[in-house]
């Protein structure tokens, strides 16, 4: 906002933004737990934050994907951050979300649905030994 961004979201749009951000935090937290249970050292566990911090740069959140080279463009189109950013942008600007909202929700739900049960099994194995 200090740089001039003026969101035009409705109250429902802000609620959806908050829900999407909360879902993203839950998905990344569940992945971090899974990663922490899979690796053997604290240094390796800390490497997860590099991926989480670097992944948005490989989406179209910073640079339009159309301007990227082929392989990078394909990766940007097929990773979870791109639809999340597009959905947040549309919600905040009061524009139609389109299919990005469904894709973002499916990515986040899929990450949680896969990582939480696996992490639970790994945690039980680690603590029962």
Secondary structure by P-SEA (a helix, b strand, c coil): ccccccccccaaaaaaaaaaaaaaaaaaaaaaaaaaaaccccccccaaaaaaaacccccccccccccccaaaaaaaaccaaaaaaaaaaaaaacccccaaaaaaaaaaaaaaacaaaaaaaaaaaaaac
